[in-house]
Amino acid sequence: MPTKSDYVPISVATLLPTEVVGLDLFQQEVPGKLQAGHQEVLEKYNLYRASEYPLTIDDLDRLRGRGVHRLYISKSSQPTYQKYLRKLATSAANSSIPLTARAGALNEVVRDVLQSAFTRDNADQTISAAEKLGSLTADIITSDEFATSDLFDVLHHDYATFTHSANVAFYCGMLGAELGFSKEDIQAVTTGGLLHDLGKLEIGEEILCKPGRLDESEFRRIKMHPLLGFRKLAHRTDISEAQLMMAYQHHERLDGTGYPVGQKEDCIHPWAKLCSVVDVFEALTSQRPYRSPMPHRKAIEVLQRDSGIAFDPEILQCWIAIIQRNLET
């Protein structure tokens, strides 16, 4: 009998009406009451749409109306889905494909590519992929029809390092656009966001995903990741100083109490200050092994307490403006 591990969630936002994706789509039947230790057996996945039939606009509207943002495919169908996603994500900017679908597809592709690159711990592959994905992200963010909700609605919020890096990258690009960056700089800051936590690849999952409080030695190890990332990137000629400082300084604070070296104020690169704001916001609003996600309004309140202490006030206020617009839509 198939269990939860045989299915993979996919975003409804990536599914186009009238497009035959070539996948059987399933919907999860959530049981009314789960018995301890029997969740996998009781969770059922019912066929929603067979592979040869496209979804219609009415189908998608009904799913969204019921609050269904995820359907499921069989694990064996992942390669077909990834091929479909890459076609969507790399479609031309003037394509008739809706921007929300392109944004959703790009997010899935970014997570998949980062996961593959991070797993191999190959700096050349990771940087090359980050540059290409940064360019695609900039195309979407600088599009005339782009709205922040296009990305907020399709992002994942688990605690995997590659998911966090993908979200931070999108947020960096959005904040850069709000601050008036050129398209070239939006691409570069997005690429920097994809690479900002590269040093975590040298820290074990038993620490990164520990469900309880870290002990002193574990926390010291975590605090090494900006330096570890710096060492991976410092010798490269295909990384700018601004991108390098995003990896090295994104945990520094204006008051000098951050890490790895306790830099203050103007000694912190502006792009690192930008990355710091969205890095903390993403961490607060995503699932963590030790806590549930924080609502966006609450996360804003937490960030505001450290305005001028940890975070650059102007950069923080621009990010808050983005979040508040999204809350109002």
C-alpha positions, 0 to 999 in steps of 0.5 A, a space after each residue: 500500500 503506497 505511503 506518504 514517502 511515495 508521493 511528492 508535493 507540488 505547487 498548484 501555482 505551477 500548473 497551467 490550465 489547458 497544459 497537459 503536464 503528463 502526470 497523474 495528480 493526487 490530492 491528499 485525504 487528511 484523516 479526521 483523527 490519527 492514531 499514534 504511529 499510524 500517520 503514514 497508513 491513514 494518510 490517503 492520496 486520491 487521484 485528482 486528475 489523470 495524466 492525459 487530462 489538462 486542468 481547467 481554469 475552473 479547476 484551479 479556481 476551485 482548488 484555490 477557493 478551498 485553500 488547496 495550494 499543494 497537489 501530489 505526484 508519485 515520486 517516480 514522476 519527479 523527473 517529468 515534473 522537473 522537465 516541465 518546471 524548467 520549461 516554465 521557468 526559462 520561458 521568455 519574459 514576453 511569454 503568455 505564461 502567467 507570471 505566477 506560474 513562472 515564479 512558482 516554477 522558478 522557485 521549485 527549480 531553484 530549490 532542486 538545483 541548490 539541493 543537488 549542488 549543495 549535496 555535491 558540495 561543489 563550489 564551481 557547480 553551485 556558483 554557476 547555477 546561482 548565476 543562472 538562477 539569479 538572472 532568471 529571478 531578476 527577469 521576473 522581479 523586474 517584470 512590469 506585472 510582478 507583484 510580491 504575492 507572486 513569490 510569497 504564495 509559492 515559497 516553501 518554508 521548511 528548514 532545509 539549508 537549500 530552501 532557506 537560501 532560495 527564499 533569502 535569494 528571492 527576498 534579496 532581489 525583491 528588496 534590491 528592487 525596492 531600494 532602486 537597484 538596477 536589473 544587473 544589481 538585482 541579478 547579482 544580489 540574488 546570486 549572492 543570496 543563493 550563496 550566503 549560507 554556503 559555509 553551512 555545507 561544512 556543518 553537520 545536519 545533526 547541528 543544523 536540524 537539531 530539534 532542541 537548544 544548541 549547546 555552547 560548542 554547537 552554537 560556536 560551530 554554527 557561528 563559524 559558517 560565515 567564515 567557512 563560506 568566506 573561505 570557499 569564495 574569497 579566492 574566486 574571480 567570479 564573485 564580487 566583493 559585495 557578494 562575498 560580504 553577503 556570505 561573510 557579514 550577514 550575521 554582523 550587527 550595527 552595534 558590533 555584537 554580531 559575528 564572526 568578527 563583530 563589525 560595526 556600522 559602516 564597516 558592514 557592506 550595504 549588501 550584507 546589511 540587506 541580506 541580514 534583514 531578509 535572512 532573519 525575516 526568513 528564519 522567523 517565518 519558516 518552520 524550524 526543528 524547534 518552533 513553528 513559523 512566526 506570522 509576518 506581522 509578528 516577525 516585523 515587530 521583532 525586526 523593528 525592535 532591533 532597528 538601528 541596533 542590528 539592522 540598518 533602519 532605511 533598509 529595514 523600513 523598505 522591507 517592512 513596506 514590501 511585507 505590509 503591501 503583501 499583507 494588504 492584498 
